[in-house]
Amino acid sequence: MNIAIALAQFIMLALAAMASHILVNSGSVPAPPVSWSDTVATFVANQGLWLLVIPAVWLLLAGWAEKTKSPLATIAQPLGAGITVAILAVIVLVLVF
């Protein structure tokens, strides 16, 4: 399962790097970056290969976490469910009000 997630991350990062590179080279992004998204697109287009290390690091951390048992493992699932419900409640409140 960890390898499948890391492979999906790798594919998405590779596609994002290629798309940013195409957009920057096509001239759709102005030469001097003026906004945050332009800066990020330029960075990914020029330094995108370094981002492909993220899935490898994630895979190493996932393998290490499988081997070690955290003291918080007993409350991790209820804590994750609580955080998810809280985030969804905030999103609903923002969208409704």
N, CA, C and O atoms as a DFTB+ gen file, in Angstrom:
388 C
 N C O
     1  1       0.824      -1.187       0.000
     2  2       0.000       0.000       0.000
     3  2       0.875       1.260       0.000
     4  3       0.579       2.231      -0.696
     5  1       1.946       1.228       0.784
     6  2       2.835       2.394       0.823
     7  2       3.468       2.658      -0.534
     8  3       3.637       3.811      -0.931
     9  1       3.815       1.604      -1.237
    10  2       4.433       1.777      -2.558
    11  2       3.428       2.360      -3.539
    12  3       3.796       3.180      -4.380
    13  1       2.178       1.959      -3.450
    14  2       1.148       2.494      -4.340
    15  2       0.942       3.985      -4.093
    16  3       0.796       4.756      -5.041
    17  1       0.929       4.392      -2.834
    18  2       0.763       5.810      -2.509
    19  2       1.977       6.607      -2.978
    20  3       1.825       7.691      -3.541
    21  1       3.171       6.083      -2.753
    22  2       4.381       6.780      -3.196
    23  2       4.425       6.882      -4.722
    24  3       4.853       7.903      -5.261
    25  1       3.990       5.841      -5.411
    26  2       3.957       5.871      -6.870
    27  2       2.947       6.912      -7.371
    28  3       3.219       7.626      -8.337
    29  1       1.788       6.996      -6.717
    30  2       0.796       8.010      -7.094
    31  2       1.343       9.414      -6.850
    32  3       1.138      10.307      -7.672
    33  1       2.034       9.618      -5.734
    34  2       2.648      10.922      -5.466
    35  2       3.691      11.257      -6.529
    36  3       3.755      12.393      -7.000
    37  1       4.496      10.289      -6.901
    38  2       5.522      10.506      -7.907
    39  2       4.900      10.902      -9.244
    40  3       5.367      11.833      -9.900
    41  1       3.851      10.197      -9.643
    42  2       3.198      10.492     -10.917
    43  2       2.587      11.894     -10.906
    44  3       2.737      12.642     -11.872
    45  1       1.902      12.253      -9.823
    46  2       1.287      13.581      -9.746
    47  2       2.350      14.687      -9.745
    48  3       2.175      15.707     -10.413
    49  1       3.426      14.501      -9.018
    50  2       4.493      15.507      -9.008
    51  2       5.163      15.624     -10.373
    52  3       5.497      16.725     -10.811
    53  1       5.360      14.497     -11.042
    54  2       5.972      14.533     -12.376
    55  2       5.060      15.256     -13.365
    56  3       5.534      16.059     -14.170
    57  1       3.770      14.981     -13.313
    58  2       2.826      15.671     -14.201
    59  2       2.769      17.169     -13.901
    60  3       2.705      17.981     -14.823
    61  1       2.792      17.537     -12.631
    62  2       2.772      18.961     -12.264
    63  2       4.036      19.663     -12.737
    64  3       3.975      20.790     -13.227
    65  1       5.176      19.007     -12.595
    66  2       6.428      19.613     -13.044
    67  2       6.433      19.793     -14.556
    68  3       6.875      20.825     -15.060
    69  1       5.940      18.786     -15.281
    70  2       5.885      18.909     -16.741
    71  2       4.913      20.002     -17.170
    72  3       5.219      20.779     -18.074
    73  1       3.744      20.073     -16.533
    74  2       2.762      21.097     -16.891
    75  2       3.288      22.490     -16.591
    76  3       3.098      23.403     -17.395
    77  1       3.942      22.673     -15.456
    78  2       4.511      23.984     -15.119
    79  2       5.613      24.366     -16.095
    80  3       5.714      25.522     -16.506
    81  1       6.434      23.399     -16.463
    82  2       7.507      23.662     -17.420
    83  2       6.930      24.091     -18.770
    84  3       7.440      25.021     -19.396
    85  1       5.879      23.422     -19.216
    86  2       5.235      23.775     -20.485
    87  2       4.630      25.167     -20.412
    88  3       4.776      25.956     -21.345
    89  1       3.947      25.478     -19.306
    90  2       3.313      26.792     -19.174
    91  2       4.333      27.915     -19.115
    92  3       4.132      28.963     -19.728
    93  1       5.420      27.713     -18.388
    94  2       6.439      28.761     -18.281
    95  2       7.125      28.964     -19.628
    96  3       7.377      30.101     -20.028
    97  1       7.427      27.883     -20.324
    98  2       8.105      27.999     -21.616
    99  2       7.194      28.518     -22.722
   100  3       7.678      29.043     -23.725
   101  1       5.869      28.377     -22.549
   102  2       4.963      28.870     -23.585
   103  2       4.753      30.370     -23.480
   104  3       4.170      30.979     -24.377
   105  1       5.218      30.968     -22.402
   106  2       5.098      32.413     -22.245
   107  2       3.827      32.843     -21.555
   108  3       3.522      34.035     -21.529
   109  1       3.074      31.914     -20.994
   110  2       1.836      32.291     -20.315
   111  2       2.105      32.916     -18.951
   112  3       1.242      33.602     -18.403
   113  1       3.282      32.688     -18.405
   114  2       3.669      33.299     -17.145
   115  2       4.640      34.428     -17.471
   116  3       5.623      34.202     -18.178
   117  1       4.388      35.641     -16.971
   118  2       5.282      36.752     -17.290
   119  2       6.700      36.504     -16.777
   120  3       6.900      35.772     -15.808
   121  1       7.670      37.115     -17.431
   122  2       9.080      36.900     -17.095
   123  2       9.392      37.239     -15.645
   124  3       9.920      36.379     -14.941
   125  1       9.094      38.455     -15.150
   126  2       9.315      38.684     -13.722
   127  2       8.105      38.190     -12.932
   128  3       6.997      38.684     -13.140
   129  1       8.292      37.233     -12.039
   130  2       7.152      36.719     -11.280
   131  2       6.533      37.824     -10.418
   132  3       7.221      38.464      -9.622
   133  1       5.244      38.031     -10.586
   134  2       4.577      39.112      -9.869
   135  2       3.632      38.609      -8.791
   136  3       3.324      39.345      -7.854
   137  1       3.174      37.395      -8.902
   138  2       2.290      36.882      -7.872
   139  2       2.840      35.568      -7.327
   140  3       3.797      35.006      -7.859
   141  1       2.214      35.096      -6.261
   142  2       2.672      33.878      -5.597
   143  2       2.583      32.686      -6.532
   144  3       3.508      31.876      -6.581
   145  1       1.490      32.560      -7.278
   146  2       1.334      31.406      -8.161
   147  2       2.357      31.430      -9.292
   148  3       2.830      30.378      -9.723
   149  1       2.706      32.634      -9.781
   150  2       3.734      32.718     -10.815
   151  2       5.091      32.286     -10.265
   152  3       5.857      31.613     -10.954
   153  1       5.383      32.667      -9.047
   154  2       6.643      32.281      -8.416
   155  2       6.711      30.768      -8.237
   156  3       7.744      30.154      -8.506
   157  1       5.615      30.168      -7.785
   158  2       5.586      28.724      -7.587
   159  2       5.720      27.999      -8.924
   160  3       6.451      27.013      -9.022
   161  1       5.016      28.480      -9.959
   162  2       5.095      27.838     -11.273
   163  2       6.516      27.918     -11.831
   164  3       7.016      26.952     -12.408
   165  1       7.162      29.067     -11.659
   166  2       8.529      29.222     -12.141
   167  2       9.485      28.313     -11.369
   168  3      10.372      27.698     -11.959
   169  1       9.302      28.230     -10.045
   170  2      10.149      27.365      -9.231
   171  2       9.988      25.902      -9.637
   172  3      10.980      25.190      -9.791
   173  1       8.753      25.453      -9.809
   174  2       8.510      24.049     -10.168
   175  2       9.067      23.753     -11.553
   176  3       9.594      22.667     -11.795
   177  1       8.950      24.720     -12.464
   178  2       9.467      24.488     -13.810
   179  2      10.991      24.389     -13.813
   180  3      11.565      23.593     -14.556
   181  1      11.641      25.199     -12.982
   182  2      13.103      25.217     -12.977
   183  2      13.717      24.212     -12.006
   184  3      14.772      23.647     -12.296
   185  1      13.089      23.981     -10.880
   186  2      13.651      23.108      -9.842
   187  2      12.723      21.930      -9.526
   188  3      12.794      21.370      -8.432
   189  1      11.874      21.558     -10.448
   190  2      10.858      20.531     -10.205
   191  2      11.407      19.144      -9.937
   192  3      10.756      18.342      -9.267
   193  1      12.593      18.845     -10.448
   194  2      13.133      17.504     -10.240
   195  2      13.412      17.213      -8.767
   196  3      13.317      16.065      -8.334
   197  1      13.756      18.250      -7.993
   198  2      14.000      18.036      -6.564
   199  2      12.721      17.633      -5.844
   200  3      12.783      16.959      -4.816
   201  1      11.572      18.029      -6.359
   202  2      10.309      17.667      -5.726
   203  2      10.012      16.175      -5.846
   204  3       9.211      15.637      -5.081
   205  1      10.649      15.512      -6.796
   206  2      10.417      14.083      -6.978
   207  2      11.054      13.252      -5.861
   208  3      10.853      12.039      -5.802
   209  1      11.811      13.889      -4.987
   210  2      12.398      13.201      -3.835
   211  2      11.343      12.990      -2.740
   212  3      11.490      12.112      -1.889
   213  1      10.281      13.802      -2.769
   214  2       9.247      13.736      -1.728
   215  2       8.656      12.328      -1.598
   216  3       8.567      11.829      -0.476
   217  1       8.245      11.659      -2.690
   218  2       7.705      10.296      -2.507
   219  2       8.706       9.319      -1.906
   220  3       8.322       8.446      -1.128
   221  1       9.981       9.451      -2.253
   222  2      10.991       8.550      -1.684
   223  2      11.133       8.778      -0.183
   224  3      11.223       7.822       0.587
   225  1      11.153      10.035       0.230
   226  2      11.244      10.340       1.661
   227  2       9.995       9.848       2.384
   228  3      10.083       9.293       3.479
   229  1       8.827      10.054       1.766
   230  2       7.587       9.594       2.379
   231  2       7.605       8.077       2.536
   232  3       7.167       7.558       3.562
   233  1       8.105       7.362       1.530
   234  2       8.159       5.910       1.591
   235  2       9.089       5.439       2.708
   236  3       8.782       4.475       3.409
   237  1      10.227       6.119       2.874
   238  2      11.140       5.770       3.974
   239  2      10.494       6.016       5.339
   240  3      10.608       5.186       6.240
   241  1       9.817       7.154       5.489
   242  2       9.150       7.445       6.763
   243  2       8.007       6.477       7.032
   244  3       7.802       6.075       8.178
   245  1       7.261       6.095       6.002
   246  2       6.166       5.134       6.182
   247  2       6.706       3.768       6.597
   248  3       6.123       3.100       7.451
   249  1       7.810       3.357       5.998
   250  2       8.424       2.080       6.380
   251  2       8.924       2.109       7.810
   252  3       8.783       1.129       8.543
   253  1       9.509       3.230       8.211
   254  2       9.985       3.351       9.587
   255  2       8.817       3.351      10.571
   256  3       8.903       2.752      11.643
   257  1       7.713       4.031      10.200
   258  2       6.555       4.097      11.092
   259  2       5.888       2.736      11.239
   260  3       5.310       2.446      12.286
   261  1       5.956       1.894      10.203
   262  2       5.391       0.548      10.297
   263  2       6.154      -0.309      11.297
   264  3       5.563      -1.133      11.995
   265  1       7.457      -0.115      11.365
   266  2       8.292      -0.946      12.228
   267  2       8.239      -0.521      13.686
   268  3       8.376      -1.357      14.580
   269  1       8.043       0.766      13.937
   270  2       8.004       1.259      15.308
   271  2       6.566       1.496      15.729
   272  3       5.744       1.945      14.930
   273  1       6.267       1.201      16.960
   274  2       4.917       1.386      17.487
   275  2       4.906       2.656      18.324
   276  3       5.596       2.754      19.338
   277  1       4.121       3.615      17.890
   278  2       4.039       4.896      18.587
   279  2       3.174       4.760      19.837
   280  3       2.209       3.995      19.839
   281  1       3.510       5.492      20.897
   282  2       2.661       5.460      22.085
   283  2       1.297       6.103      21.829
   284  3       0.351       5.875      22.584
   285  1       1.196       6.891      20.784
   286  2      -0.079       7.528      20.457
   287  2      -0.923       6.677      19.512
   288  3      -1.987       7.117      19.075
   289  1      -0.465       5.458      19.189
   290  2      -1.170       4.623      18.218
   291  2      -2.575       4.254      18.682
   292  3      -3.465       4.072      17.851
   293  1      -2.791       4.141      19.980
   294  2      -4.112       3.730      20.471
   295  2      -5.153       4.830      20.303
   296  3      -6.344       4.548      20.167
   297  1      -4.701       6.089      20.315
   298  2      -5.662       7.179      20.168
   299  2      -5.582       7.853      18.798
   300  3      -6.268       8.847      18.559
   301  1      -4.764       7.330      17.910
   302  2      -4.562       7.981      16.611
   303  2      -5.826       7.970      15.763
   304  3      -6.160       8.985      15.154
   305  1      -6.537       6.845      15.709
   306  2      -7.729       6.776      14.871
   307  2      -8.846       7.678      15.393
   308  3      -9.421       8.428      14.605
   309  1      -9.177       7.642      16.679
   310  2     -10.211       8.577      17.151
   311  2      -9.794      10.043      17.015
   312  3     -10.625      10.905      16.729
   313  1      -8.515      10.319      17.221
   314  2      -8.027      11.688      17.070
   315  2      -8.141      12.143      15.617
   316  3      -8.558      13.270      15.351
   317  1      -7.775      11.277      14.680
   318  2      -7.902      11.605      13.265
   319  2      -9.349      11.825      12.860
   320  3      -9.647      12.738      12.089
   321  1     -10.252      10.995      13.375
   322  2     -11.674      11.164      13.071
   323  2     -12.197      12.479      13.639
   324  3     -12.986      13.166      12.990
   325  1     -11.763      12.831      14.842
   326  2     -12.189      14.092      15.446
   327  2     -11.698      15.302      14.672
   328  3     -12.437      16.264      14.464
   329  1     -10.449      15.243      14.250
   330  2      -9.890      16.356      13.463
   331  2     -10.623      16.481      12.127
   332  3     -10.904      17.590      11.672
   333  1     -10.932      15.339      11.498
   334  2     -11.658      15.362      10.227
   335  2     -13.043      15.969      10.390
   336  3     -13.459      16.788       9.570
   337  1     -13.756      15.580      11.431
   338  2     -15.091      16.138      11.681
   339  2     -15.000      17.636      11.954
   340  3     -15.840      18.401      11.480
   341  1     -13.997      18.061      12.709
   342  2     -13.834      19.483      13.008
   343  2     -13.549      20.282      11.736
   344  3     -14.116      21.357      11.541
   345  1     -12.680      19.767      10.877
   346  2     -12.357      20.469       9.628
   347  2     -13.583      20.541       8.727
   348  3     -13.856      21.588       8.139
   349  1     -14.325      19.441       8.609
   350  2     -15.543      19.458       7.792
   351  2     -16.580      20.425       8.355
   352  3     -17.279      21.095       7.594
   353  1     -16.687      20.503       9.686
   354  2     -17.626      21.445      10.297
   355  2     -17.241      22.898       9.984
   356  3     -18.106      23.726       9.696
   357  1     -15.967      23.192      10.041
   358  2     -15.503      24.545       9.719
   359  2     -15.778      24.874       8.250
   360  3     -16.195      25.986       7.927
   361  1     -15.541      23.899       7.360
   362  2     -15.800      24.135       5.939
   363  2     -17.290      24.387       5.712
   364  3     -17.657      25.299       4.970
   365  1     -18.140      23.597       6.335
   366  2     -19.592      23.795       6.189
   367  2     -19.998      25.156       6.742
   368  3     -20.799      25.855       6.122
   369  1     -19.461      25.542       7.894
   370  2     -19.789      26.850       8.469
   371  2     -19.359      27.992       7.556
   372  3     -20.088      28.971       7.399
   373  1     -18.176      27.872       6.955
   374  2     -17.692      28.912       6.065
   375  2     -18.562      28.989       4.809
   376  3     -18.872      30.081       4.333
   377  1     -18.953      27.835       4.276
   378  2     -19.761      27.839       3.056
   379  2     -21.192      28.304       3.314
   380  3     -21.792      28.961       2.463
   381  1     -21.741      27.969       4.477
   382  2     -23.126      28.349       4.782
   383  2     -23.222      29.812       5.200
   384  3     -24.130      30.524       4.769
   385  1     -22.304      30.256       6.025
   386  2     -22.393      31.626       6.524
   387  2     -21.397      32.456       5.775
   388  3     -21.285      33.657       6.022
